[in-house]
Amino acid sequence: MFRSKIRFVLTTVLSLSLLTLAGCGSTNTPAPSSNPAPEEKVLRVGSDIAYAPFEFMDEKQVATGFDIELIQALGADMGYTKVDIETAAFDGLIPALQAGKYEAVISAMTITEERAKSVLFSDKYFLSGQYIAMKKGANFKSLADLKGKKIGVQLNTTGQYAVEEKGMETNKYDTTPDAMNALISGGVDAVVADSPVVLWFQAQNPTAQIESVNADSGEEYYGIAMKLGNTELAGKMNASLKKLMENGKYNEIYKKWFKVDAPTIK
């Protein structure tokens, strides 16, 4: 009986001791941080990264180019911690934007009335036009001179539209470099494409015996496309674009890629 009482007292004391230790342990549990890491704010962007010098992959397969650096600068100014750029075929960019895959598209995309029915464009950010690329000696002077010739264009671009508006047929390619390579190999007689892209290709392929002239099809302006109705993002994008143009950042990026100061965009 006495041993039973001792056993009972020892058991009780041991249980109380364990409870006390458990209680002490709980007070040492680290409190949740009052300053959690900020949530990453990502701007999802679509681009056809095969259009140097605007967007292309460098030797490390990292996206680079004028458009890439510009959208990264715009994203940072708007407060995004990351600009996530995904490549896709040019003619698939607008459908993907409409489906919500991207929040914005930057891809040397000319602002046109037809496209403006499907997307909300930013303010103009680049002045361009169409050039005719040809093998040296072809002596084409205008779009009219291409009648009856094999003309290469990139699918769903203003180069294609400019040629077809003249009633001429086109050989369509997925990218402008594809069309230019077809010109080199003799698959087409000429290529009609955006002037900076044609001039860049010429500079990168000095032995290809290519020359070019202004197609004289009028001025074109590029815009950043956003989903119709997304006026909040468009407002922020335009404010940051204006800021970068005024503080010299835009001109810094432009001069890096085109070696001259940016023209005034009206």
The 8 nearest C-alpha neighbors of each residue, nearest first, counted from 0:
[[1, 3, 2, 4, 5, 6, 7, 8],
 [0, 2, 4, 3, 5, 6, 7, 8],
 [3, 1, 5, 0, 4, 6, 7, 8],
 [2, 4, 0, 6, 1, 5, 7, 8],
 [3, 5, 7, 1, 6, 2, 8, 0],
 [4, 6, 2, 8, 7, 3, 9, 1],
 [7, 5, 3, 9, 4, 8, 10, 2],
 [6, 8, 4, 10, 5, 9, 3, 11],
 [9, 7, 5, 11, 10, 6, 4, 12],
 [10, 8, 12, 6, 11, 7, 13, 5],
 [9, 11, 7, 13, 8, 12, 6, 14],
 [10, 12, 8, 14, 9, 13, 7, 15],
 [13, 11, 9, 15, 14, 10, 16, 8],
 [12, 14, 16, 10, 11, 15, 9, 17],
 [15, 13, 11, 17, 16, 12, 10, 18],
 [14, 16, 18, 12, 13, 17, 19, 11],
 [15, 17, 13, 19, 14, 18, 12, 20],
 [18, 16, 20, 14, 19, 15, 21, 13],
 [17, 19, 21, 15, 16, 20, 22, 14],
 [18, 20, 16, 22, 17, 21, 15, 23],
 [21, 19, 23, 17, 22, 18, 24, 16],
 [20, 22, 24, 18, 23, 19, 17, 25],
 [21, 23, 19, 25, 20, 24, 18, 26],
 [24, 22, 20, 26, 21, 25, 19, 27],
 [23, 25, 21, 22, 27, 26, 20, 28],
 [26, 24, 22, 27, 23, 28, 21, 20],
 [25, 27, 23, 24, 28, 22, 29, 21],
 [26, 28, 25, 24, 29, 23, 30, 22],
 [29, 27, 25, 26, 30, 24, 31, 23],
 [30, 28, 27, 31, 26, 32, 25, 24],
 [29, 31, 32, 28, 33, 27, 26, 25],
 [32, 30, 33, 29, 35, 34, 28, 36],
 [33, 31, 34, 35, 30, 29, 36, 28],
 [32, 34, 35, 31, 30, 36, 29, 37],
 [35, 33, 32, 36, 37, 31, 30, 38],
 [36, 34, 32, 33, 37, 38, 31, 39],
 [35, 37, 38, 34, 39, 32, 33, 40],
 [38, 36, 35, 39, 34, 40, 80, 79],
 [37, 39, 40, 36, 35, 80, 41, 79],
 [38, 40, 80, 41, 37, 81, 79, 36],
 [39, 41, 79, 80, 38, 81, 42, 78],
 [40, 42, 81, 82, 79, 80, 39, 43],
 [41, 43, 82, 83, 44, 81, 79, 102],
 [44, 42, 83, 101, 102, 41, 82, 84],
 [45, 43, 84, 103, 101, 104, 83, 102],
 [44, 46, 104, 85, 84, 101, 86, 103],
 [47, 45, 106, 86, 105, 48, 104, 87],
 [48, 46, 87, 86, 89, 88, 49, 106],
 [49, 47, 55, 54, 86, 46, 50, 56],
 [48, 50, 55, 47, 54, 51, 174, 56],
 [49, 51, 54, 53, 55, 48, 52, 196],
 [52, 50, 53, 54, 55, 196, 49, 64],
 [51, 53, 64, 54, 50, 65, 196, 199],
 [54, 52, 65, 64, 51, 66, 50, 107],
 [53, 55, 64, 48, 50, 51, 63, 52],
 [56, 54, 48, 49, 51, 62, 63, 50],
 [55, 57, 62, 60, 61, 63, 58, 48],
 [56, 58, 60, 59, 61, 62, 63, 55],
 [57, 59, 60, 56, 61, 62, 55, 63],
 [60, 58, 57, 61, 56, 62, 63, 55],
 [61, 59, 56, 57, 58, 62, 55, 63],
 [60, 62, 56, 57, 59, 63, 58, 55],
 [63, 61, 56, 55, 57, 60, 54, 67],
 [62, 64, 67, 55, 54, 56, 61, 57],
 [65, 63, 54, 53, 67, 52, 66, 55],
 [64, 66, 53, 68, 67, 69, 52, 256],
 [67, 65, 53, 69, 68, 64, 54, 70],
 [66, 68, 64, 69, 70, 63, 65, 54],
 [69, 67, 71, 65, 66, 70, 72, 64],
 [68, 70, 66, 72, 71, 67, 65, 73],
 [71, 69, 73, 72, 67, 68, 74, 66],
 [70, 72, 74, 68, 69, 73, 82, 67],
 [73, 71, 69, 75, 70, 74, 68, 76],
 [74, 72, 70, 76, 71, 75, 239, 69],
 [73, 75, 71, 77, 79, 76, 72, 70],
 [76, 74, 78, 72, 79, 77, 73, 71],
 [75, 77, 73, 78, 74, 239, 72, 79],
 [78, 76, 74, 75, 79, 73, 239, 235],
 [77, 79, 75, 76, 80, 74, 40, 73],
 [80, 78, 40, 75, 74, 81, 41, 77],
 [79, 81, 40, 39, 41, 78, 75, 82],
 [82, 80, 41, 79, 83, 40, 42, 39],
 [81, 83, 42, 41, 71, 43, 84, 74],
 [82, 84, 43, 44, 42, 81, 85, 41],
 [85, 83, 44, 45, 82, 43, 86, 46],
 [84, 86, 45, 46, 44, 83, 87, 43],
 [85, 87, 46, 47, 48, 45, 84, 88],
 [88, 86, 47, 46, 89, 92, 91, 85],
 [87, 89, 91, 47, 90, 92, 86, 173],
 [88, 90, 47, 91, 92, 87, 46, 155],
 [89, 91, 88, 92, 155, 93, 154, 94],
 [92, 90, 88, 89, 94, 93, 95, 87],
 [93, 91, 95, 89, 94, 90, 96, 45],
 [92, 94, 96, 95, 91, 97, 90, 118],
 [95, 93, 97, 96, 91, 92, 98, 90],
 [96, 94, 98, 92, 93, 100, 97, 91],
 [97, 95, 93, 101, 99, 98, 94, 100],
 [96, 98, 94, 95, 99, 226, 93, 100],
 [99, 97, 95, 96, 100, 94, 101, 93],
 [100, 98, 96, 101, 97, 95, 102, 226],
 [101, 99, 95, 96, 98, 102, 97, 43],
 [102, 100, 96, 43, 44, 99, 103, 45],
 [101, 103, 43, 44, 225, 96, 99, 42],
 [104, 102, 225, 44, 101, 224, 45, 43],
 [103, 105, 45, 224, 44, 223, 46, 106],
 [106, 104, 223, 46, 107, 66, 45, 224],
 [105, 107, 46, 108, 47, 104, 66, 54],
 [108, 106, 221, 105, 109, 53, 66, 222],
 [109, 107, 221, 106, 222, 110, 105, 223],
 [110, 108, 221, 220, 111, 219, 222, 107],
 [109, 111, 221, 222, 220, 108, 114, 112],
 [112, 110, 114, 113, 115, 109, 219, 220],
 [111, 113, 115, 114, 116, 110, 117, 109],
 [112, 114, 111, 115, 116, 117, 110, 118],
 [115, 113, 116, 111, 117, 112, 118, 110],
 [114, 116, 112, 118, 117, 113, 111, 119],
 [115, 117, 114, 113, 118, 112, 119, 227],
 [118, 116, 115, 114, 227, 119, 113, 93],
 [119, 117, 227, 115, 226, 225, 224, 116],
 [118, 120, 227, 225, 224, 226, 115, 121],
 [121, 119, 224, 223, 222, 225, 118, 122],
 [120, 122, 223, 222, 233, 237, 123, 224],
 [121, 123, 237, 222, 124, 120, 223, 240],
 [124, 122, 222, 221, 220, 125, 121, 264],
 [123, 125, 221, 222, 122, 220, 126, 264],
 [126, 124, 221, 220, 123, 127, 264, 222],
 [127, 125, 220, 219, 221, 264, 218, 124],
 [126, 128, 219, 220, 218, 125, 194, 193],
 [129, 127, 218, 219, 193, 194, 217, 130],
 [130, 128, 193, 194, 192, 214, 213, 158],
 [131, 129, 213, 214, 194, 212, 192, 191],
 [130, 132, 191, 211, 212, 214, 190, 213],
 [131, 133, 211, 190, 189, 210, 130, 191],
 [134, 132, 189, 210, 209, 211, 135, 137],
 [135, 133, 209, 208, 137, 210, 136, 132],
 [136, 134, 209, 208, 210, 137, 133, 138],
 [135, 137, 138, 134, 133, 210, 139, 209],
 [138, 136, 135, 139, 134, 133, 188, 189],
 [137, 139, 136, 140, 135, 133, 134, 144],
 [140, 138, 144, 137, 141, 145, 133, 131],
 [139, 141, 138, 144, 212, 142, 214, 213],
 [142, 140, 143, 214, 144, 139, 215, 145],
 [141, 143, 144, 145, 214, 162, 140, 146],
 [144, 142, 141, 145, 146, 165, 140, 139],
 [145, 143, 142, 141, 146, 139, 140, 148],
 [144, 146, 148, 143, 142, 147, 139, 150],
 [147, 145, 148, 144, 143, 167, 142, 149],
 [146, 148, 145, 149, 167, 168, 144, 150],
 [147, 149, 145, 146, 150, 188, 189, 187],
 [150, 148, 187, 188, 151, 189, 169, 170],
 [149, 151, 189, 169, 190, 187, 170, 188],
 [150, 152, 190, 170, 178, 169, 187, 171],
 [153, 151, 171, 159, 191, 190, 158, 178],
 [152, 154, 172, 175, 174, 171, 173, 156],
 [153, 155, 171, 172, 156, 173, 152, 159],
 [156, 154, 90, 159, 153, 157, 160, 89],
 [155, 157, 158, 159, 154, 153, 160, 152],
 [156, 158, 160, 159, 161, 155, 109, 192],
 [159, 157, 192, 161, 156, 191, 160, 152],
 [158, 160, 157, 156, 152, 162, 161, 163],
 [159, 161, 157, 163, 158, 162, 164, 156],
 [162, 160, 158, 164, 159, 163, 157, 165],
 [163, 161, 165, 159, 164, 160, 167, 158],
 [162, 164, 166, 167, 160, 165, 161, 168],
 [165, 163, 166, 161, 162, 160, 167, 159],
 [164, 166, 163, 162, 167, 161, 143, 142],
 [167, 165, 163, 164, 168, 162, 146, 161],
 [166, 168, 163, 165, 162, 146, 169, 164],
 [169, 167, 163, 166, 170, 150, 162, 149],
 [170, 168, 150, 151, 171, 152, 167, 149],
 [169, 171, 151, 150, 152, 172, 149, 168],
 [170, 172, 152, 154, 153, 169, 151, 173],
 [173, 171, 153, 174, 154, 178, 152, 177],
 [172, 174, 153, 154, 177, 171, 175, 88],
 [175, 173, 153, 177, 172, 176, 49, 178],
 [174, 176, 178, 153, 177, 179, 152, 172],
 [177, 175, 179, 178, 174, 180, 50, 200],
 [178, 176, 180, 174, 175, 179, 172, 181],
 [177, 179, 175, 181, 151, 176, 180, 172],
 [180, 178, 176, 182, 181, 177, 175, 183],
 [179, 181, 183, 177, 182, 178, 176, 184],
 [180, 182, 186, 178, 184, 179, 183, 187],
 [183, 181, 179, 187, 185, 180, 184, 186],
 [184, 182, 180, 181, 185, 179, 207, 134],
 [183, 185, 181, 182, 186, 180, 187, 179],
 [186, 184, 182, 187, 183, 181, 188, 180],
 [185, 187, 181, 184, 182, 188, 183, 149],
 [188, 186, 149, 182, 185, 189, 150, 181],
 [189, 187, 149, 150, 148, 182, 133, 185],
 [190, 188, 133, 150, 132, 187, 151, 182],
 [189, 191, 151, 132, 150, 131, 152, 192],
 [190, 192, 131, 158, 152, 130, 132, 129],
 [191, 193, 158, 129, 130, 194, 190, 152],
 [194, 192, 129, 196, 128, 195, 130, 197],
 [193, 195, 130, 197, 129, 196, 128, 198],
 [196, 194, 198, 197, 193, 199, 127, 52],
 [195, 197, 199, 194, 198, 193, 51, 200],
 [198, 196, 194, 200, 199, 195, 201, 193],
 [197, 199, 201, 195, 200, 196, 194, 202],
 [198, 200, 196, 202, 201, 197, 195, 203],
 [201, 199, 203, 197, 202, 198, 204, 196],
 [200, 202, 198, 204, 199, 203, 205, 197],
 [203, 201, 199, 200, 204, 205, 198, 197],
 [202, 204, 200, 201, 205, 199, 198, 206],
 [205, 203, 201, 202, 207, 206, 200, 208],
 [204, 206, 207, 202, 201, 203, 208, 209],
 [207, 205, 208, 204, 209, 201, 203, 202],
 [206, 208, 204, 209, 205, 183, 201, 134],
 [209, 207, 206, 135, 134, 210, 205, 183],
 [210, 208, 134, 135, 207, 133, 201, 132],
 [209, 211, 133, 135, 132, 134, 208, 212],
 [210, 212, 132, 131, 133, 130, 209, 213],
 [213, 211, 131, 130, 214, 140, 132, 210],
 [212, 214, 130, 215, 131, 129, 211, 141],
 [213, 215, 130, 141, 129, 216, 131, 142],
 [216, 214, 213, 217, 141, 129, 130, 128],
 [215, 217, 214, 129, 161, 218, 128, 213],
 [218, 216, 215, 128, 219, 129, 214, 127],
 [217, 219, 128, 127, 220, 126, 216, 129],
 [220, 218, 127, 128, 126, 109, 217, 221],
 [219, 221, 126, 109, 125, 123, 110, 127],
 [222, 220, 109, 125, 108, 110, 107, 123],
 [221, 223, 123, 121, 120, 110, 124, 108],
 [224, 222, 105, 121, 120, 104, 225, 103],
 [225, 223, 120, 104, 103, 119, 118, 222],
 [226, 224, 103, 119, 118, 102, 120, 227],
 [225, 227, 118, 229, 119, 97, 228, 96],
 [228, 226, 119, 118, 229, 225, 117, 230],
 [227, 229, 230, 226, 119, 231, 225, 118],
 [230, 228, 231, 226, 227, 232, 233, 225],
 [229, 231, 233, 228, 232, 234, 227, 119],
 [230, 232, 234, 233, 229, 235, 228, 236],
 [233, 231, 235, 234, 230, 229, 236, 225],
 [234, 232, 230, 236, 231, 235, 121, 237],
 [233, 235, 231, 237, 232, 236, 230, 238],
 [234, 236, 238, 232, 233, 237, 239, 231],
 [237, 235, 233, 239, 234, 238, 232, 240],
 [236, 238, 240, 234, 239, 235, 233, 121],
 [237, 239, 235, 241, 240, 236, 234, 242],
 [240, 238, 242, 236, 241, 237, 73, 243],
 [241, 239, 237, 243, 242, 238, 236, 244],
 [240, 242, 244, 238, 239, 243, 237, 245],
 [241, 243, 239, 245, 240, 244, 246, 238],
 [244, 242, 248, 249, 240, 246, 245, 241],
 [243, 245, 249, 241, 242, 247, 246, 240],
 [244, 246, 242, 243, 247, 241, 248, 249],
 [245, 247, 243, 248, 244, 242, 249, 241],
 [248, 246, 250, 249, 245, 244, 243, 251],
 [247, 249, 251, 243, 250, 246, 244, 252],
 [250, 248, 244, 243, 252, 251, 247, 253],
 [249, 251, 253, 247, 252, 248, 261, 254],
 [250, 252, 248, 254, 249, 253, 247, 255],
 [251, 253, 255, 249, 250, 254, 248, 65],
 [254, 252, 250, 255, 256, 251, 257, 261],
 [253, 255, 258, 259, 257, 251, 260, 256],
 [256, 254, 252, 253, 258, 257, 251, 259],
 [255, 257, 254, 253, 258, 65, 252, 52],
 [256, 258, 254, 259, 253, 255, 260, 195],
 [259, 257, 254, 255, 256, 260, 253, 261],
 [260, 258, 254, 257, 261, 253, 255, 256],
 [259, 261, 254, 250, 262, 253, 258, 257],
 [260, 262, 250, 253, 259, 263, 254, 249],
 [263, 261, 264, 260, 126, 125, 259, 250],
 [262, 264, 265, 261, 126, 260, 125, 244],
 [265, 263, 262, 126, 125, 123, 124, 261],
 [264, 263, 123, 262, 126, 124, 220, 122]]
